[in-house]
Amino acid sequence: LSDGALHGYGLIEEVRRRSGGGFALQEGTVYPALHRLESQGLLASRWSLGGGRRRRVYRLTRKGRRALAEGRRAWRDLIERVELVLGASP
Amino acid sequence: VINDYLDELERRLAAPRRRRRRILREARAHLVEAAARERAAGATPAEAERIAIARFGSARAIAERFAEVREAVRRPRRALIAAATIGLAGAASLVATAALHDSESGQRTVASFSWSERLPGEPFAGDPRFTRFYRGIDSDRLRMVVTAGVGEQRAGVLAAPGAADDGVYIAHVGLIGERIAVSGEFHPVNPVFEVRRGRPDTLLGWNGLLRSLPRDYALVAFNSGGGPRPDLVGWSTVVGLARDDVERVVVRHAGGEESELRLNEWRAFGYSTTRADRFPVAVKAFGDGGRLLQEITYARPAPLCGGSAGPCDTELQAIIDRKKREQP
């Protein structure tokens, strides 16, 4: 969502594309997660009409962007450390 | 088919009318779009709807997830990401400490990390190719490295640092096409599930943001799948830990069969396969008297593109073409 607003289906497709298919998500579980993040003020949503279909589109709030930046930092740090532990790739 | 599914979901949703209506509208929009994609890829209308629903997840599971969200909102608000960041930092620090400690004391391998038993014919951890993953981890500091799932050029790792007795860290590393995907979760619970206190309110990483676990869960499990090329799926694995009152863990395969997964000395279990009909689609935990404690369902791993997944973009197609040339 940092690149722009997306509806749930689009978000799943994007995660699939960016992860190289590595995350076999149960697609329906994305929506509870989105609702939870919205209830925490990290996302905002509205109905949108696109391609003849009505979809709920989500975007990051300012608070969400701050949280994302913080999470990204921690995540990169974790990856670096995991790679240190695991050593070379298979 | 979609209407029947939405009827069931509506019956199972415990939410105020307005919220229920919104959830159902979102679910319908998703299913209609997913089914349209399947039809465009050649599925019949009925098949397309069935595939879309299977990927979406059972009505029961989805309703449970929404119930958890509702419960979480009712509890005093906490900053999810902030808490997650603390959890990540904690887990990373434990793993890093183990690695640094090892670099001082020389190369060691974890004392034991293989399954107590594997299913016949399935590739598993213990394969010498994967043991090197565990070099560099100090077995004195890292209480558990419980398993690996394997596929061609792939490895999954489940690690549970228990040095501070404060959590279970699960990391998964996989090579997909040309990319390395890493994900991790930190579960602030007792690492051997000796007690049931502790609620994993926050989960981390890609999966953490997109998944929530039941509050009182019997299993912590991680499922992944992929293939030798972005347009093929060739392996699927599930690894996890079982709470101390779990007596049996059973995996349901895509073909409908079920197999029991033995727990190892750390109450860890795992399963990995390269056979499509044996892909795990659910893991069930049974307690005393055969009582079902928890069932986790999984979507079958899907190719990134091609076939029912739709056309491949330029970047992925280039990878596929090269892989075909290398491995016709």
Interface residues (C-beta under 8 A of the other chain):
Chain A: H7 G8 Y9 V15 R16 R17 S19 G20 G21 G22 F23 A24 L25 Q26 E27 G28 T29 V30 Y31 P32 A33 H35 R36 L37 S39 Q40 L42 R53 R54 R55 R56 A67 L68 E70 G71 R73 A74 W75 D77 L78 I79 R81 V82 E83 L84 V85 L86 G87 A88 S89 P90
Chain B: R22 I23 R25 E26 A27 A29 H30 V32 E33 A34 R55 F56 G57 A61 I62 R65 F66 E68 V69 A72 V73 R77 A79 L80 I81 A82 A84 T85 L88 A89 A91 A92 S93 V95 A96 A98 A99 R129 F130 R132 F133 R135 G136 I137 Q153 R154 A155 V157 A171 V173 G174 L175 I176 G177 E178 R179 I180 A181 V182 S183 G184 L204 G205 W206 N207 L209 L210 R211 S212 N223 S224 G225 G226 G227 P230 V233 S236 T297 Y298 A299 R300 P301 A302 P303 L304 D313
